[in-house]
Amino acid sequence: MVEHPYVATRQDPASAGSTVISTASTFAHATLAATGWIALCFAAPVLAQARDVTAPAAHVTAADVTAQIETMRRALKPGQGFAYQPILRAGDASAAIEYWRKPGKPAVHPDQAEYVVVLAGGGTMISGGTMIDPATTNPTLIEGSRIVGGTTRQLRTGDVFLIAAGTPHWFGVTGERLVLLGTKIPQHRE
């Protein structure tokens, strides 16, 4: 059992509710391989708001993504543990850069799967299990006090994972930061 302030876990891949693919490739190679279906969903650095896409795909260079991450780093205030910058929207789907300096609360997105690429830094992801003390923050987010019975995975630059809609998850930070590209994909339930 691994203990965290928000999480009590056990190593059990069957209860994870998510899939992680760890790669040792470069950021560009991992992005190209992992986002074939969404075709490099990045936007220009210093975006005031996410771009809406009407074309089948959008593209921004890795240099633009790196510049956006640096802009977010500089904008973080002392003690601020998290920054979120939407960079692309297509209908109900959205992609955003998440910059973590310290862990947040466990979360569930009831009707959204989350496809994630680790852009920089490292950390821990705990997924699956049961969220304790769930409270609805908004229609797309439920937060809790901790997760019991989830699976712990180490995250490194280039890792790719998919968290199924309704799956509890939590991110810890190893070192100075954990920077993610998170794409929320609506799951229409009947």
PAVO-198053 format. One record per residue: residue number from 1; y, z negated, x negated of N, C-alpha, C in turn. Coordinates in steps of 0.1 Angstrom, whole numbers, plus 5000, padded with zeros to 4 digits. Atoms other than C-alpha are relative to their C-alpha. Layout:
# residues N
[lotor NUM [Y Z X] [Y Z X] [Y Z X]]
...
***
This chain:
# residues 190
[lotor 1 [4988 5000 4992] [5000 5000 5000] [5012 5000 4991]]
[lotor 2 [4988 4999 5008] [5034 5010 4986] [5011 4994 5009]]
[lotor 3 [4990 5007 4992] [5063 4988 4998] [5014 5006 4996]]
[lotor 4 [4986 4995 5001] [5099 5002 5003] [5008 4992 5010]]
[lotor 5 [4992 5007 4990] [5128 4986 5021] [4999 5005 5014]]
[lotor 6 [5001 4994 4987] [5123 5010 5050] [4986 5004 5003]]
[lotor 7 [5013 4993 4998] [5087 5020 5045] [4988 4992 4995]]
[lotor 8 [5012 5005 5005] [5052 5006 5043] [4990 5011 5001]]
[lotor 9 [5008 4988 4999] [5027 5033 5034] [4987 4998 4993]]
[lotor 10 [5012 4999 5007] [4993 5042 5023] [4998 5015 4996]]
[lotor 11 [5003 4986 5004] [4980 5073 5005] [4989 5005 5009]]
[lotor 12 [5009 4995 4991] [4964 5092 5033] [5005 5014 5005]]
[lotor 13 [4996 4987 4996] [4969 5130 5035] [4998 5004 5014]]
[lotor 14 [5003 4996 4986] [4954 5133 5069] [5010 4995 5010]]
[lotor 15 [4990 5005 4991] [4982 5113 5085] [5014 5004 4997]]
[lotor 16 [4987 4997 5005] [5011 5130 5067] [5009 5007 5009]]
[lotor 17 [4991 4993 4991] [5025 5153 5093] [5009 5010 4993]]
[lotor 18 [4992 4990 5007] [5039 5175 5066] [4992 5006 4988]]
[lotor 19 [5007 4993 5011] [5029 5199 5038] [5010 5001 4988]]
[lotor 20 [4991 4998 5012] [5043 5199 5002] [4993 5009 4991]]
[lotor 21 [5005 4991 5011] [5038 5227 4977] [5008 4997 4988]]
[lotor 22 [4992 5003 5012] [5048 5216 4942] [4999 5012 4991]]
[lotor 23 [5000 4989 5010] [5058 5243 4918] [5007 4996 4988]]
[lotor 24 [4994 5002 5013] [5068 5244 4882] [5010 5011 4997]]
[lotor 25 [4992 4988 5002] [5088 5276 4887] [5015 4997 5000]]
[lotor 26 [4986 5002 5000] [5125 5280 4884] [5005 4999 5014]]
[lotor 27 [4994 5001 4987] [5148 5273 4913] [5000 5014 5007]]
[lotor 28 [5000 4986 4994] [5152 5311 4920] [4986 5004 5004]]
[lotor 29 [5013 4996 4997] [5115 5318 4919] [4995 4992 5012]]
[lotor 30 [5005 5009 4989] [5107 5288 4942] [5007 5004 5013]]
[lotor 31 [4993 4996 4988] [5134 5299 4966] [4995 5013 5006]]
[lotor 32 [5005 4987 4995] [5122 5335 4968] [4987 4999 5006]]
[lotor 33 [5014 5001 4994] [5086 5325 4973] [5000 4992 5013]]
[lotor 34 [5000 5009 4989] [5094 5298 4998] [5007 5005 5012]]
[lotor 35 [4991 4997 4989] [5119 5315 5019] [4999 5015 5004]]
[lotor 36 [5001 4986 4997] [5105 5350 5024] [5003 5003 5015]]
[lotor 37 [4997 4998 4986] [5107 5346 5062] [5014 4998 5004]]
[lotor 38 [4986 5003 4996] [5143 5334 5062] [5009 5007 4990]]
[lotor 39 [4992 4992 5009] [5155 5356 5033] [5012 4994 4993]]
[lotor 40 [4990 5006 5008] [5175 5334 5010] [5012 4995 5008]]
[lotor 41 [4989 5004 4991] [5195 5314 5035] [5010 4990 4993]]
[lotor 42 [4990 5007 5006] [5223 5303 5013] [5014 5006 5003]]
[lotor 43 [4986 4995 4997] [5261 5306 5018] [5009 4996 4988]]
[lotor 44 [4990 5002 5011] [5292 5306 4995] [5003 4986 4998]]
[lotor 45 [4997 5014 5003] [5303 5274 4978] [5012 4995 5008]]
[lotor 46 [4988 5005 4993] [5331 5253 4995] [5001 5006 5013]]
[lotor 47 [5000 4995 4987] [5322 5263 5030] [5007 4989 5009]]
[lotor 48 [4994 5009 4990] [5344 5248 5057] [4991 4997 5011]]
[lotor 49 [5011 5001 4990] [5316 5254 5082] [4990 5010 4997]]
[lotor 50 [5011 4991 5003] [5283 5271 5083] [5003 5014 5006]]
[lotor 51 [4999 4986 4995] [5282 5309 5087] [4990 5002 5011]]
[lotor 52 [5009 4996 4989] [5268 5323 5119] [4995 5014 4995]]
[lotor 53 [5007 4988 5005] [5243 5351 5112] [4997 5008 5012]]
[lotor 54 [5004 4991 4989] [5240 5381 5135] [4991 5011 4994]]
[lotor 55 [5010 4991 5007] [5222 5403 5109] [4987 4993 4998]]
[lotor 56 [5013 5006 5001] [5185 5397 5103] [4999 4990 4988]]
[lotor 57 [5001 5009 5011] [5192 5379 5070] [5014 4999 4993]]
[lotor 58 [4988 5002 5008] [5219 5365 5047] [4996 4997 4986]]
[lotor 59 [5003 5003 5015] [5221 5362 5009] [5013 4995 4993]]
[lotor 60 [4990 5005 5009] [5242 5342 4985] [4993 4997 4987]]
[lotor 61 [5006 5002 5013] [5235 5339 4948] [4997 4986 4997]]
[lotor 62 [5003 5014 5005] [5220 5309 4930] [5012 4994 4994]]
[lotor 63 [4988 5006 5006] [5253 5305 4912] [5009 4995 5011]]
[lotor 64 [4992 5005 4989] [5270 5301 4946] [4994 4986 5005]]
[lotor 65 [5006 5012 4996] [5245 5274 4956] [5003 4989 4990]]
[lotor 66 [4997 5010 5010] [5250 5256 4923] [5014 4995 5001]]
[lotor 67 [4985 5004 4998] [5288 5257 4928] [5002 4991 5012]]
[lotor 68 [4998 5008 4988] [5284 5242 4963] [4994 4986 4997]]
[lotor 69 [5005 5013 5003] [5262 5214 4950] [5010 4992 4991]]
[lotor 70 [4990 5007 5009] [5288 5206 4923] [5013 4996 5008]]
[lotor 71 [4989 5004 4991] [5316 5206 4950] [4997 4988 5008]]
[lotor 72 [5004 5012 4993] [5296 5181 4970] [5000 4988 4991]]
[lotor 73 [5001 5012 5009] [5290 5159 4940] [5014 4995 4997]]
[lotor 74 [4986 5004 5003] [5327 5158 4932] [5007 4993 5012]]
[lotor 75 [4994 5006 4988] [5336 5150 4968] [4994 4987 5004]]
[lotor 76 [5006 5013 4996] [5313 5120 4971] [5009 4988 4995]]
[lotor 77 [4992 5012 5003] [5333 5087 4972] [4991 4989 4994]]
[lotor 78 [5008 5011 5006] [5322 5056 4953] [4992 4993 5011]]
[lotor 79 [5008 5007 4990] [5294 5039 4973] [4994 5009 5010]]
[lotor 80 [5006 4991 4990] [5287 5070 4994] [4987 5005 4996]]
[lotor 81 [5014 4997 5004] [5250 5076 4994] [4995 5014 5005]]
[lotor 82 [5006 4988 4994] [5247 5109 5014] [5012 5010 5003]]
[lotor 83 [4990 4990 4995] [5266 5142 5020] [4991 5011 5006]]
[lotor 84 [5007 4989 4993] [5255 5170 5043] [5010 5012 5002]]
[lotor 85 [4992 4989 4998] [5269 5205 5043] [4993 5012 5006]]
[lotor 86 [5006 4988 4994] [5257 5231 5068] [5005 5013 4993]]
[lotor 87 [4996 4988 5007] [5257 5265 5051] [4997 5013 5008]]
[lotor 88 [5004 4989 4993] [5241 5288 5076] [4994 4997 5014]]
[lotor 89 [5006 5002 4987] [5233 5290 5113] [4996 5014 5006]]
[lotor 90 [5005 4989 4993] [5213 5315 5133] [4994 4995 5013]]
[lotor 91 [5004 5006 4988] [5211 5306 5169] [4999 4985 5000]]
[lotor 92 [5002 5014 5000] [5197 5271 5172] [4995 4995 4986]]
[lotor 93 [5004 5004 5013] [5184 5271 5136] [5012 4998 4990]]
[lotor 94 [4989 5002 5010] [5205 5258 5107] [4994 4996 4987]]
[lotor 95 [5004 5004 5013] [5203 5254 5070] [5012 4992 4994]]
[lotor 96 [4990 5008 5006] [5222 5227 5051] [4996 4995 4986]]
[lotor 97 [5003 5007 5013] [5225 5212 5016] [5002 4985 5003]]
[lotor 98 [5000 5014 4999] [5217 5175 5016] [5001 4994 4986]]
[lotor 99 [4998 5006 5014] [5230 5155 4986] [4998 4985 5002]]
[lotor 100 [5003 5014 4999] [5214 5120 4984] [5002 4993 4987]]
[lotor 101 [4999 5009 5012] [5224 5093 4959] [4993 4987 5003]]
[lotor 102 [5008 5012 4996] [5206 5065 4978] [4993 5003 5013]]
[lotor 103 [5007 4997 4988] [5181 5064 5005] [5007 4996 5013]]
[lotor 104 [4995 5003 4987] [5190 5064 5042] [4989 4994 5008]]
[lotor 105 [5010 5005 4991] [5170 5053 5072] [4989 5010 5003]]
[lotor 106 [5010 4991 4996] [5137 5068 5083] [5005 5008 5012]]
[lotor 107 [4995 4992 4989] [5142 5097 5107] [4989 5008 5006]]
[lotor 108 [5009 4990 4993] [5125 5119 5133] [5010 5010 5007]]
[lotor 109 [4993 4989 4992] [5138 5152 5147] [4990 5004 5011]]
[lotor 110 [5010 4998 4989] [5120 5153 5181] [4996 5015 5002]]
[lotor 111 [5003 4987 4996] [5123 5190 5187] [5004 5010 4989]]
[lotor 112 [4997 4992 5011] [5130 5204 5152] [4990 4998 4989]]
[lotor 113 [5007 5001 5013] [5107 5212 5123] [5010 5001 4989]]
[lotor 114 [4991 5000 5012] [5123 5208 5089] [4993 5006 4988]]
[lotor 115 [5005 4993 5012] [5116 5233 5061] [5009 4996 4989]]
[lotor 116 [4991 5005 5011] [5129 5219 5028] [4996 5005 4986]]
[lotor 117 [5002 4997 5014] [5133 5230 4992] [5008 4990 4992]]
[lotor 118 [4993 5009 5009] [5142 5205 4965] [5008 5008 4990]]
[lotor 119 [4991 4991 5009] [5172 5221 4947] [5002 4993 4987]]
[lotor 120 [4996 5007 5013] [5179 5193 4921] [4996 4986 5002]]
[lotor 121 [5004 5015 5000] [5169 5158 4911] [4986 4998 5004]]
[lotor 122 [5013 5004 4997] [5139 5139 4922] [5000 4989 5010]]
[lotor 123 [5001 5011 4991] [5127 5114 4947] [4986 4998 5006]]
[lotor 124 [5012 5003 4993] [5101 5102 4971] [5001 5004 5014]]
[lotor 125 [5000 4997 4985] [5092 5115 5006] [4988 4992 5006]]
[lotor 126 [5011 5006 4993] [5072 5094 5030] [5001 5007 5014]]
[lotor 127 [5001 4993 4987] [5060 5112 5061] [4988 4996 5007]]
[lotor 128 [5012 5004 4992] [5037 5106 5090] [5001 4985 5004]]
[lotor 129 [5000 5014 4996] [5028 5072 5102] [5007 4997 5013]]
[lotor 130 [4993 5005 4988] [5047 5052 5128] [5014 4995 4996]]
[lotor 131 [4986 5005 5003] [5085 5046 5128] [5001 4987 5009]]
[lotor 132 [4998 5013 4993] [5094 5010 5137] [5015 4999 5004]]
[lotor 133 [4986 5002 4994] [5125 5001 5158] [5007 5014 5002]]
[lotor 134 [4993 4988 4998] [5133 5037 5168] [5012 4999 5009]]
[lotor 135 [4988 5000 4992] [5168 5043 5181] [5006 5014 5000]]
[lotor 136 [4994 4987 4999] [5183 5076 5193] [5014 5000 4995]]
[lotor 137 [4987 4999 5005] [5213 5085 5172] [5008 5011 5007]]
[lotor 138 [4995 4989 4992] [5219 5119 5189] [4987 5007 5005]]
[lotor 139 [5012 4994 4994] [5196 5143 5208] [4990 5006 4989]]
[lotor 140 [5008 4994 5010] [5183 5158 5175] [4995 4990 4989]]
[lotor 141 [5003 5010 5011] [5179 5125 5155] [4996 4987 5006]]
[lotor 142 [5004 5013 4997] [5160 5093 5160] [4998 4993 4986]]
[lotor 143 [5001 5007 5013] [5164 5067 5132] [4993 4986 5003]]
[lotor 144 [5007 5013 4999] [5143 5035 5126] [5002 4991 4988]]
[lotor 145 [4998 5010 5010] [5141 5005 5104] [4990 5002 4988]]
[lotor 146 [5010 4998 5010] [5109 5015 5085] [4989 5009 5005]]
[lotor 147 [5012 4992 4996] [5077 5036 5086] [4988 4992 4995]]
[lotor 148 [5013 5006 5004] [5042 5021 5086] [4989 5011 5001]]
[lotor 149 [5011 4991 5000] [5012 5041 5076] [5002 5014 4996]]
[lotor 150 [4997 4986 5004] [5029 5072 5062] [4994 5003 4986]]
[lotor 151 [5004 4995 5013] [5020 5092 5031] [5011 5002 4991]]
[lotor 152 [4990 4999 5010] [5040 5090 4999] [4998 5011 4991]]
[lotor 153 [5000 4989 5009] [5048 5120 4978] [5012 4999 4991]]
[lotor 154 [4989 4999 5010] [5069 5124 4946] [5006 5014 5002]]
[lotor 155 [4993 4987 4998] [5095 5152 4949] [5007 5003 4987]]
[lotor 156 [4994 4995 5012] [5107 5173 4920] [5007 5014 5003]]
[lotor 157 [4993 4987 4998] [5130 5204 4917] [4990 5011 5002]]
[lotor 158 [5010 4989 4997] [5112 5234 4932] [4990 4997 5010]]
[lotor 159 [5010 5003 4989] [5090 5215 4956] [5005 5005 5013]]
[lotor 160 [4998 4995 4986] [5087 5229 4991] [4992 4993 5010]]
[lotor 161 [5008 5007 4990] [5076 5211 5022] [5005 5004 5014]]
[lotor 162 [4997 4998 4986] [5075 5215 5060] [4996 4987 5007]]
[lotor 163 [5002 5012 4992] [5079 5185 5083] [4999 5004 5014]]
[lotor 164 [5001 4996 4986] [5066 5191 5118] [5009 4992 5009]]
[lotor 165 [4992 5007 4991] [5088 5183 5147] [4994 4987 5005]]
[lotor 166 [5006 5013 4995] [5084 5147 5158] [4994 4991 4990]]
[lotor 167 [5007 5007 5011] [5071 5135 5124] [5010 4991 4993]]
[lotor 168 [4992 5009 5008] [5087 5104 5109] [5000 5003 4985]]
[lotor 169 [4999 4997 5014] [5100 5109 5074] [5012 4992 4994]]
[lotor 170 [4990 5008 5007] [5121 5091 5048] [5001 5005 4985]]
[lotor 171 [4998 4996 5014] [5136 5101 5014] [5005 4989 4991]]
[lotor 172 [4994 5008 5010] [5140 5079 4984] [5005 5008 4988]]
[lotor 173 [4993 4992 5011] [5160 5089 4953] [4995 4994 4987]]
[lotor 174 [5004 5004 5013] [5146 5088 4918] [5011 5005 4990]]
[lotor 175 [4989 4995 5009] [5174 5089 4892] [5013 5000 5007]]
[lotor 176 [4986 5000 4995] [5210 5099 4900] [5001 5007 5014]]
[lotor 177 [4999 4992 4987] [5203 5123 4930] [4987 5007 5004]]
[lotor 178 [5011 4991 4994] [5180 5142 4953] [5008 5010 5008]]
[lotor 179 [4993 4990 4993] [5195 5175 4965] [4990 5010 5006]]
[lotor 180 [5009 4992 4992] [5177 5194 4993] [5007 5011 5007]]
[lotor 181 [4996 4990 4990] [5181 5226 5012] [4991 4998 5012]]
[lotor 182 [5007 5003 4988] [5170 5216 5047] [5003 5010 5011]]
[lotor 183 [4999 4990 4989] [5164 5242 5074] [4994 4994 5012]]
[lotor 184 [5005 5005 4988] [5161 5228 5109] [4996 5012 5009]]
[lotor 185 [5005 4989 4992] [5139 5251 5131] [4996 4994 5014]]
[lotor 186 [5003 5005 4987] [5139 5244 5168] [4986 5003 5004]]
[lotor 187 [5013 4998 4995] [5105 5240 5184] [5001 4999 5015]]
[lotor 188 [4999 5000 4986] [5106 5250 5220] [4987 4996 5006]]
[lotor 189 [5012 5005 4994] [5081 5229 5239] [5001 5003 5015]]
[lotor 190 [5001 4997 4986] [5069 5238 5274] [4995 4988 5008]]
***
